[in-house]
């Protein structure tokens, strides 16, 4: 097949393993092909280095090249390199490669004319990576890992706050329980179970009871499991990110990793040690958040405090992001709850944190709700709520503030019991304040469409034994 003479010769990187590498290079370098092999790479490290140096605009690789995952494909795309993979005829392999972001999957027996035309078109940006290669290849699909999932209609709520333990995890846990509905606290610890066929109690959304997924994405000091009395030896979020990175995560797989701890409330536990943060790359978590919208009506993410984008500070512009999990969660959120303390130090940190959050640009398009936590007269004066509102309005420009009262005794008892406020102290002021916040979140973005609302059914996933 003769190349278009008006186009420059395309530079291609080749990382094909085995005896087929010679045949591929020979086909690509045929006179008149319009393609030049800029580098024959022995492994993934050499391929990524060549891409980073700008040596090519397309890469053809073997499906069994060690180390190929969503992160490495994202690296290549970030360098402006389109990716063509040679694979066998196994359908599952093609699906997995597309799920990690590969642009085109070709069969190993693809005729050389088709192979050259596909690589050349991808290198010039004229490929059909979003709709499939020319005849002879396997059709490509968007690499979002969503092949088997139902329509994504759920909402994402990110709970963020500055350093200093302002109560992010406490709020995330109890907010998730409130969003699940008024009876989410029943039957978790031997309480009354609703029998099949019994009337479903009305929820705060006018008869709608929501499915909620609580996620611990704090890579510094995750503690959601401890708040709910769960074991955390096997972090669910790390396992989900690992599967997403390999293109193997689907809706049922995410459900298996997120056990049900109360009616309609699932939990995806976080990493057990801060040193494990590289196990949560942002590219993989983006897939997890997308699938969570199909698994649950509400996804509540407990985020870490860090917002720094490490690429700005590192000599290696493709180094892993220390705060990638938090930035990914904030970018996916429909609502961001910004939590701060109510004493002099907490208010100062909250004001600065609001500025840092705005400068990061991670929450563009999301609704922001500022929450002052642990409001008490001993720290803010005789009229603590008014004092906190005045301070945040004057120094932080906060005109709409949600206040949570301080009730250390109740919260200590709840943490000791490993339960939620709705389970352990349903009539306390702090629980009512969290319930009011949940109602505000519902009203701000509207109830998501799910199997229990008049918008169409969602795929049902099995509930693991617990």
C-alpha positions as CSV (number, residue, x, y, z in Angstrom):
1,X,0.0,0.0,0.0
2,X,1.5,3.3,-1.1
3,X,1.7,6.1,1.4
4,X,0.3,9.6,0.9
5,X,3.2,11.6,-0.6
6,X,1.9,14.8,1.0
7,X,2.5,13.4,4.5
8,X,5.9,13.3,6.2
9,X,7.4,9.9,7.1
10,X,6.0,8.7,10.4
11,X,8.5,7.8,13.1
12,X,7.5,4.6,14.9
13,X,8.8,2.8,18.0
14,X,8.8,-0.9,17.9
15,X,8.7,-3.2,21.0
16,X,7.6,-6.5,19.5
17,X,8.9,-9.7,21.2
18,X,10.0,-12.9,19.7
19,X,10.6,-14.0,16.1
20,X,7.8,-11.9,14.8
21,X,9.8,-8.7,15.5
22,X,11.9,-9.0,12.3
23,X,8.8,-9.4,10.1
24,X,7.1,-6.4,11.6
25,X,10.2,-4.2,11.2
26,X,10.6,-5.4,7.6
27,X,7.0,-4.5,6.8
28,X,7.2,-1.1,8.4
29,X,10.4,-0.2,6.6
30,X,9.3,-1.3,3.1
31,X,10.1,1.5,0.6
32,X,7.1,3.7,0.0
33,X,5.4,2.7,3.3
34,X,5.6,6.2,4.8
35,X,6.9,4.8,8.0
36,X,10.4,4.7,9.6
37,X,11.2,2.7,12.7
38,X,13.0,5.2,14.9
39,X,13.8,2.7,17.7
40,X,13.7,-1.0,18.2
41,X,13.1,-1.3,22.0
42,X,14.1,-4.4,24.0
43,X,11.7,-3.7,26.9
44,X,9.2,-1.3,28.3
45,X,11.8,0.9,30.0
46,X,13.5,1.6,26.7
47,X,10.1,2.2,25.0
48,X,9.1,4.7,27.6
49,X,12.4,6.5,27.5
50,X,12.3,6.7,23.7
51,X,8.7,8.1,23.9
52,X,9.8,10.6,26.5
53,X,12.6,11.8,24.2
54,X,10.1,12.4,21.4
55,X,11.5,9.7,19.1
56,X,8.2,8.6,17.7
57,X,4.5,9.4,17.4
58,X,3.2,5.8,17.4
59,X,4.4,2.5,19.0
60,X,3.7,-1.0,18.0
61,X,4.2,-3.5,20.8
62,X,3.5,-7.1,21.8
63,X,0.6,-7.9,24.0
64,X,2.9,-9.9,26.3
65,X,5.4,-7.1,26.8
66,X,6.2,-7.2,30.5
67,X,4.9,-4.2,32.5
68,X,2.2,-3.0,30.1
69,X,-0.6,-1.6,32.1
70,X,-2.9,1.5,32.3
71,X,-0.1,3.6,33.8
72,X,2.4,2.9,31.1
73,X,-0.2,3.4,28.3
74,X,-1.1,6.7,29.9
75,X,2.6,7.6,29.9
76,X,2.9,6.9,26.2
77,X,-0.2,8.9,25.5
78,X,1.2,11.8,27.6
79,X,4.2,11.8,25.3
80,X,2.0,12.0,22.2
81,X,2.5,8.4,21.2
82,X,-0.4,6.3,19.9
83,X,-0.3,2.6,20.8
84,X,-0.9,-0.4,18.5
85,X,-0.7,-3.8,20.0
86,X,-0.3,-7.2,18.3
87,X,-2.3,-9.8,20.2
88,X,-3.8,-13.2,19.6
89,X,-7.4,-13.9,18.7
90,X,-8.6,-14.3,22.3
91,X,-11.5,-11.9,22.8
92,X,-10.7,-11.5,26.5
93,X,-7.2,-10.3,25.7
94,X,-8.4,-7.7,23.3
95,X,-11.0,-6.5,25.8
96,X,-8.3,-6.2,28.5
97,X,-5.9,-4.3,26.2
98,X,-8.6,-1.8,25.2
99,X,-9.6,-1.4,28.9
100,X,-6.1,-0.1,29.8
101,X,-6.3,2.5,27.0
102,X,-4.6,0.8,24.0
103,X,-5.7,2.6,20.8
104,X,-5.7,-0.3,18.4
105,X,-5.5,-4.1,18.8
106,X,-4.4,-6.1,15.8
107,X,-4.3,-9.8,15.3
108,X,-0.8,-11.2,15.1
109,X,-1.7,-12.6,11.6
110,X,-2.8,-9.2,10.2
111,X,-1.6,-8.7,6.6
112,X,1.4,-6.5,6.4
113,X,-0.5,-4.0,4.2
114,X,-3.1,-3.5,6.9
115,X,-0.5,-3.4,9.7
116,X,1.5,-0.7,7.9
117,X,-1.6,1.4,7.1
118,X,-2.9,1.2,10.6
119,X,0.4,2.2,12.2
120,X,0.9,5.0,9.7
121,X,-2.6,6.4,10.3
122,X,-2.2,6.3,14.0
123,X,1.2,8.0,13.8
124,X,-0.3,10.8,11.8
125,X,-3.4,11.1,14.1
126,X,-5.7,9.8,11.4
127,X,-6.3,6.5,13.0
128,X,-9.6,4.9,14.1
129,X,-8.4,4.2,17.6
130,X,-11.8,5.2,19.0
131,X,-13.8,3.1,16.5
132,X,-11.6,0.3,15.3
133,X,-8.8,-0.2,12.9
134,X,-9.2,-1.0,9.2
135,X,-10.4,-4.4,8.2
136,X,-8.3,-7.2,9.6
137,X,-8.0,-5.8,13.1
138,X,-10.1,-6.2,16.2
139,X,-12.4,-3.2,16.8
140,X,-11.1,-0.8,19.5
141,X,-13.2,0.8,22.1
142,X,-12.7,3.6,24.6
143,X,-10.2,2.5,27.2
144,X,-12.3,3.3,30.3
145,X,-12.8,-0.2,31.7
146,X,-16.6,0.3,31.4
147,X,-17.5,-2.4,28.8
148,X,-19.8,-4.4,31.1
149,X,-21.1,-1.6,33.4
150,X,-24.5,-0.1,33.5
151,X,-25.1,3.6,32.6
152,X,-23.1,5.8,35.0
153,X,-25.7,7.7,36.9
154,X,-24.3,7.8,40.4
155,X,-22.9,10.9,42.2
156,X,-19.5,11.3,43.8
157,X,-19.0,13.2,47.0
158,X,-15.3,14.0,48.0
159,X,-14.6,14.9,51.6
160,X,-11.5,17.0,51.8
161,X,-9.9,19.2,54.4
162,X,-6.5,20.7,55.2
163,X,-3.9,19.1,57.5
164,X,-4.5,18.7,61.2
165,X,-7.2,16.0,61.4
166,X,-10.2,18.3,61.1
167,X,-12.6,15.3,61.0
168,X,-12.6,14.3,57.3
169,X,-13.0,10.6,58.0
170,X,-15.5,11.0,60.7
171,X,-17.7,13.1,58.4
172,X,-17.2,10.8,55.4
173,X,-18.3,7.7,57.4
174,X,-21.4,9.2,59.0
175,X,-22.4,11.1,55.8
176,X,-22.3,7.8,53.9
177,X,-24.6,6.2,56.4
178,X,-27.1,9.1,56.2
179,X,-27.1,9.0,52.3
180,X,-27.9,5.3,52.4
181,X,-31.2,6.0,54.1
182,X,-32.9,6.1,57.5
183,X,-32.6,2.4,58.2
184,X,-29.0,1.8,57.1
185,X,-28.1,1.3,60.7
186,X,-30.4,-1.7,61.2
187,X,-29.3,-5.4,61.2
188,X,-25.6,-4.7,61.0
189,X,-25.0,-5.8,64.6
190,X,-27.9,-8.2,65.1
191,X,-30.7,-5.7,64.9
192,X,-34.0,-6.3,63.2
193,X,-33.9,-7.3,59.6
194,X,-36.5,-6.3,57.2
195,X,-38.3,-9.4,55.9
196,X,-38.7,-10.0,52.2
197,X,-42.0,-8.5,51.0
198,X,-42.2,-6.1,53.9
199,X,-42.9,-2.5,53.1
200,X,-39.7,-0.5,52.4
201,X,-39.4,2.5,54.7
202,X,-39.4,5.9,53.1
203,X,-36.0,7.5,52.8
204,X,-35.0,11.2,52.9
205,X,-35.5,11.3,49.1
206,X,-39.2,10.8,49.1
207,X,-39.3,7.0,49.2
208,X,-35.9,6.5,47.6
209,X,-33.3,4.5,49.4
210,X,-29.8,4.9,48.0
211,X,-27.0,2.4,47.5
212,X,-23.8,4.0,48.9
213,X,-20.1,3.2,48.4
214,X,-17.7,4.6,51.0
215,X,-14.1,4.7,49.9
216,X,-11.0,5.4,51.9
217,X,-8.6,7.2,49.5
218,X,-6.5,8.9,52.2
219,X,-3.0,7.8,51.4
220,X,-1.5,9.4,54.5
221,X,-3.6,8.0,57.4
222,X,-6.6,6.0,56.2
223,X,-8.9,5.0,59.0
224,X,-12.3,4.2,57.6
225,X,-12.0,0.5,58.5
226,X,-11.2,1.4,62.1
227,X,-14.2,3.7,62.3
228,X,-16.5,0.8,61.3
229,X,-14.8,-2.0,63.2
230,X,-13.5,-3.7,60.0
231,X,-10.3,-5.6,59.3
232,X,-8.0,-3.8,56.9
233,X,-5.3,-6.4,56.1
234,X,-6.5,-6.5,52.5
235,X,-7.1,-3.0,51.2
236,X,-10.0,-3.1,48.8
237,X,-9.1,0.2,47.0
238,X,-5.5,-1.0,46.3
239,X,-6.9,-4.3,44.9
240,X,-9.4,-2.4,42.7
241,X,-6.7,0.0,41.4
242,X,-4.4,-3.0,40.6
243,X,-7.2,-4.7,38.7
244,X,-8.0,-1.5,36.9
245,X,-4.4,-1.0,35.9
246,X,-4.4,-4.4,34.3
247,X,-7.7,-3.8,32.5
248,X,-9.4,-6.5,34.5
249,X,-11.8,-4.5,36.8
250,X,-15.5,-4.7,36.1
251,X,-18.6,-4.0,38.0
252,X,-18.9,-7.4,39.7
253,X,-15.2,-7.3,40.6
254,X,-15.6,-4.0,42.3
255,X,-18.6,-5.3,44.2
256,X,-16.6,-8.2,45.5
257,X,-13.9,-5.9,46.8
258,X,-16.4,-3.7,48.6
259,X,-18.3,-5.7,51.2
260,X,-21.7,-4.7,52.5
261,X,-21.4,-3.5,56.1
262,X,-25.0,-2.2,56.5
263,X,-28.1,-2.2,54.3
264,X,-27.2,-0.4,51.1
265,X,-23.7,0.6,52.4
266,X,-20.5,-0.8,50.9
267,X,-17.0,0.0,52.0
268,X,-13.8,0.0,50.0
269,X,-11.0,0.0,52.6
270,X,-7.8,2.0,52.1
271,X,-4.1,1.2,52.3
272,X,-2.7,0.1,55.6
273,X,0.6,2.1,55.5
274,X,1.4,5.4,54.0
275,X,4.4,3.9,52.2
276,X,1.9,2.0,49.9
277,X,0.7,5.2,48.2
278,X,2.2,4.2,44.8
279,X,-0.4,1.4,44.6
280,X,-3.0,4.0,44.0
281,X,-2.1,5.7,40.7
282,X,-4.6,8.3,39.5
283,X,-5.0,6.7,36.1
284,X,-6.3,3.5,37.7
285,X,-8.5,5.3,40.3
286,X,-10.2,7.2,37.5
287,X,-11.5,3.8,36.3
288,X,-12.6,2.9,39.9
289,X,-14.6,6.2,40.2
290,X,-16.3,5.5,36.9
291,X,-17.3,2.0,37.9
292,X,-18.4,3.2,41.3
293,X,-21.1,5.4,39.7
294,X,-22.7,2.3,38.3
295,X,-22.2,0.3,41.5
296,X,-23.7,2.8,43.8
297,X,-26.0,5.8,43.7
298,X,-23.6,7.8,45.9
299,X,-19.8,7.3,46.2
300,X,-18.4,9.1,49.3
301,X,-14.6,9.4,49.1
302,X,-12.5,10.2,52.2
303,X,-9.5,12.1,50.7
304,X,-6.1,13.0,52.1
305,X,-5.1,16.5,52.8
306,X,-2.3,16.9,50.2
307,X,-2.9,18.9,47.0
308,X,0.6,19.4,45.7
309,X,1.2,18.2,42.1
310,X,4.7,16.7,42.5
311,X,5.5,16.9,38.8
312,X,6.1,20.6,39.3
313,X,8.8,19.9,41.8
314,X,10.4,16.8,40.3
315,X,13.2,16.6,37.7
316,X,11.3,13.5,36.3
317,X,8.1,14.9,34.9
318,X,6.6,11.4,34.8
319,X,7.3,10.4,38.4
320,X,4.3,9.0,40.3
321,X,2.2,11.6,42.1
322,X,2.2,11.4,45.9
323,X,-1.2,13.1,46.0
324,X,-2.6,11.5,42.8
325,X,-5.4,9.7,44.7
326,X,-6.7,12.9,46.2
327,X,-6.4,14.9,43.0
328,X,-8.2,12.1,41.1
329,X,-11.0,11.9,43.6
330,X,-11.5,15.7,43.6
331,X,-11.6,15.8,39.8
332,X,-14.3,13.1,39.7
333,X,-16.5,14.7,42.4
334,X,-19.9,16.2,41.9
335,X,-19.8,17.7,45.4
336,X,-16.7,18.6,47.5
337,X,-17.1,18.9,51.2
338,X,-14.3,21.1,52.6
339,X,-14.0,20.3,56.3
340,X,-12.1,22.5,58.8
341,X,-11.7,22.9,62.5
342,X,-13.4,25.7,64.4
343,X,-10.6,26.8,66.7
344,X,-8.1,29.5,65.8
345,X,-5.6,27.1,64.2
346,X,-8.3,25.1,62.4
347,X,-9.9,28.3,60.9
348,X,-6.6,29.6,59.7
349,X,-5.8,26.2,58.1
350,X,-9.3,26.1,56.5
351,X,-8.9,29.6,55.0
352,X,-5.5,28.7,53.5
353,X,-6.8,25.3,52.4
354,X,-9.7,27.0,50.5
355,X,-7.1,29.0,48.6
356,X,-5.0,26.0,47.9
357,X,-8.0,24.1,46.7
358,X,-9.0,26.9,44.3
359,X,-5.4,27.2,43.0
360,X,-5.2,23.4,42.3
361,X,-8.0,23.6,39.8
362,X,-9.0,20.0,40.8
363,X,-12.6,20.9,41.7
364,X,-13.6,22.8,38.7
365,X,-17.3,22.1,38.0
366,X,-18.0,20.6,41.4
367,X,-20.3,22.1,44.0
368,X,-18.3,23.2,47.1
369,X,-19.8,23.0,50.6
370,X,-17.7,24.3,53.5
371,X,-18.2,22.5,56.8
372,X,-17.0,23.9,60.1
373,X,-16.5,20.9,62.5
374,X,-16.4,20.7,66.2
375,X,-17.9,24.1,66.8
376,X,-17.7,24.9,70.5
377,X,-17.7,27.8,72.9
378,X,-14.5,26.9,74.6
379,X,-12.6,27.4,71.3
380,X,-14.7,30.1,69.6
381,X,-16.3,32.2,72.4
382,X,-19.7,32.5,73.9
383,X,-21.5,32.5,70.5
384,X,-19.3,30.0,68.7
385,X,-21.4,29.5,65.5
386,X,-21.7,33.2,64.9
387,X,-18.0,33.7,65.6
388,X,-16.9,31.0,63.2
389,X,-19.3,32.2,60.4
390,X,-17.9,35.8,60.8
391,X,-14.3,34.7,60.7
392,X,-14.7,32.5,57.7
393,X,-16.8,35.1,55.9
394,X,-14.2,37.8,56.6
395,X,-11.0,35.9,55.8
396,X,-12.1,33.1,53.5
397,X,-15.0,34.7,51.7
398,X,-17.3,31.9,52.9
399,X,-20.9,33.0,52.7
400,X,-22.6,29.6,53.0
401,X,-21.3,27.5,55.9
402,X,-22.6,24.2,57.4
403,X,-21.8,23.8,61.1
404,X,-21.3,20.6,63.0
405,X,-21.4,20.9,66.8
406,X,-18.7,19.4,69.0
407,X,-19.8,16.3,70.9
408,X,-16.6,14.5,71.8
409,X,-18.3,12.1,74.2
410,X,-20.7,10.8,71.6
411,X,-18.1,10.6,68.9
412,X,-15.7,8.7,71.2
413,X,-18.4,6.2,72.1
414,X,-19.3,5.7,68.4
415,X,-15.6,5.1,67.5
416,X,-15.2,2.7,70.4
417,X,-18.2,0.7,69.3
418,X,-17.2,0.8,65.6
419,X,-20.6,2.0,64.6
420,X,-22.2,5.0,62.9
421,X,-24.0,7.9,64.6
422,X,-27.2,6.6,63.1
423,X,-26.7,3.2,64.8
424,X,-25.3,4.3,68.1
425,X,-26.6,7.8,68.8
426,X,-29.4,8.7,66.4
427,X,-31.0,11.4,68.6
428,X,-27.9,13.5,69.3
429,X,-27.4,17.0,67.8
430,X,-24.3,16.0,65.9
431,X,-26.1,13.2,64.2
432,X,-29.0,15.6,63.2
433,X,-26.4,18.0,61.8
434,X,-24.9,15.3,59.7
435,X,-28.3,14.2,58.5
436,X,-29.1,17.8,57.5
437,X,-25.9,18.0,55.6
438,X,-26.8,14.8,53.7
439,X,-30.2,16.3,52.9
440,X,-28.4,19.4,51.6
441,X,-26.1,17.3,49.4
442,X,-29.1,15.4,48.0
443,X,-30.9,18.6,47.2
444,X,-27.9,20.3,45.7
445,X,-27.2,17.8,42.9
446,X,-30.5,15.9,42.8
447,X,-31.1,12.2,43.4
448,X,-29.3,9.9,41.0
449,X,-31.2,7.7,38.7
450,X,-31.1,4.0,39.7
451,X,-33.1,0.8,39.7
452,X,-35.3,2.2,42.5
453,X,-36.1,5.5,40.8
454,X,-38.1,6.2,37.6
455,X,-35.1,6.5,35.3
456,X,-34.4,3.0,34.2
457,X,-32.9,-0.1,35.8
458,X,-29.3,-0.5,36.7
459,X,-27.4,-3.8,36.5
460,X,-27.6,-5.7,39.8
461,X,-24.5,-7.0,41.3
462,X,-24.1,-9.9,43.8
463,X,-23.7,-9.1,47.5
464,X,-20.8,-11.0,49.0
465,X,-21.3,-13.1,52.1
466,X,-20.4,-11.2,55.3
